[in-house]
Amino acid sequence: MIDFGFKINPSSTLDLDKADLTLYNKLVRMEPEARMCMACGSCSATCMSAEYSGMSVRKVLLALQRGKDVSMMLSNCMLCGKCTMVCPRGINTRHLILSLCRIYDKEGLK
Amino acid sequence: MIHQGKKVIWSDYQKEIPDDHWFYARSCIRQNFFPASEKYFLKITKELLGKAICDNEHHTTCGGIAYHSDTIPQETAMTIIARQFAIMTEAGYENLVVSCITSFGNYNETIETWREFPELEAKIRENLWKACRREFKIPKYVAHASDLIYRFRNEIAEKARYNLIDRHTGQPLKIVEHIGCHYSKMFPHKGFGGAEYPCVLSGMVESWGGQIIDYPERRHCCGYGFRQYHVKANRGYSLSNTYKKFESMEPYHPDAIITNCPGCPYFLDRWQYVISEQTGKTYGQNGYGIPVLTYEELAGLVLGYDPWDLGLQIHQVAVEPLLDKIGIEYDPEAKYLGVNKEDILRPELPTNLKCH
């Protein structure tokens, strides 16, 4: 292959028709509250590890809805539960993260 | 085709084009990229249609590339444009026909800016007088050269020797039209069909027997975008834009692409080679690419001019499959014979993109 000094950048286009929503659907079956998230970002704002690791429950849910892998983000969660305390929709985000970890464990994806 | 909804609204974007007496502003890069296009525009309009078009050797670049690359300020670009207007005024013309889409956008931008800020126009007049002792009148009409060919498309169709029909199947050729961004995205009322449904090229293709392909990324930029291509670090972005367009048009199997901008045909043509080298993918049939033509080249082909006189050997993508489909006679041996039948040498062949 000729090296031109530049290459085709991967597209950032999201094709929701092609997104694999298996993980998200499994999570919703275990944690129906996941559908209540309105992506306000309160969880991200209060997260102690967000600044250093990029962890964010809001991002986790968004990524799952787009069929993306979130295992890296999950591994940064300290399960402190502060996000649960501030969620305006009353979602038990800590439990949601734990359930997601269980799905990853069960699927052998971790 | 059923015209409804927005298409009906945008069909109101029409403009009057004077029949005759035009001052021609050439493009700086088209003459290098597609050297015969401007020559054949003049040949078609002057010799075939008998129009009075002034081709003046004293005008220069419009400064568009430098302006859009942020290397000269707008006032400098305006003064360069004012000089072009002065040359047109001195030649006794009031209608300006512009070869380049970037220039067309710049001329319109300048005129609109002066309309909004008359004090700026006065300053530019002063700058021009100080620089070269010239005065100018603002053109009555500014048209793009493709507007003129669109205006005379039916006359060209009457004189055409070939139609855009696949002689093997009898079906119209499937053509992708690509309009330069600065044609009507900046000033929708300056283009036929506005920004969303510009019909300047699709009108030509349909008049000459072809069929237009509508595909998802039809109005996407070709990828040139001055600051994307000219800065090497951004060049991957330029390539990715073109790649996105080709991926989008691929399922429709277009036979050719027609464009009206200097950069678009160049990048849609050359990037096919780069994509083929980087991914191994080609978009035409049997390992060929999709031929990319300027509107003058396509007009020249239907009128029966020799493909090699039209400069089609300068293209990266081989045009022979298209010529065979239309049934145009050509001499393969003469492809790399230049003026006076001198050998202009053969280019190195790509690894994956099939060429002659």
Interface residues (C-beta under 8 A of the other chain):
Chain A: M1 I2 F4 G5 F6 K7 I8 N9 S11 T13
Chain B: K232 A233 R235 G236 Y237 L239 S240 Y243 K244 V274 I275 E277 Q278 T279 T351
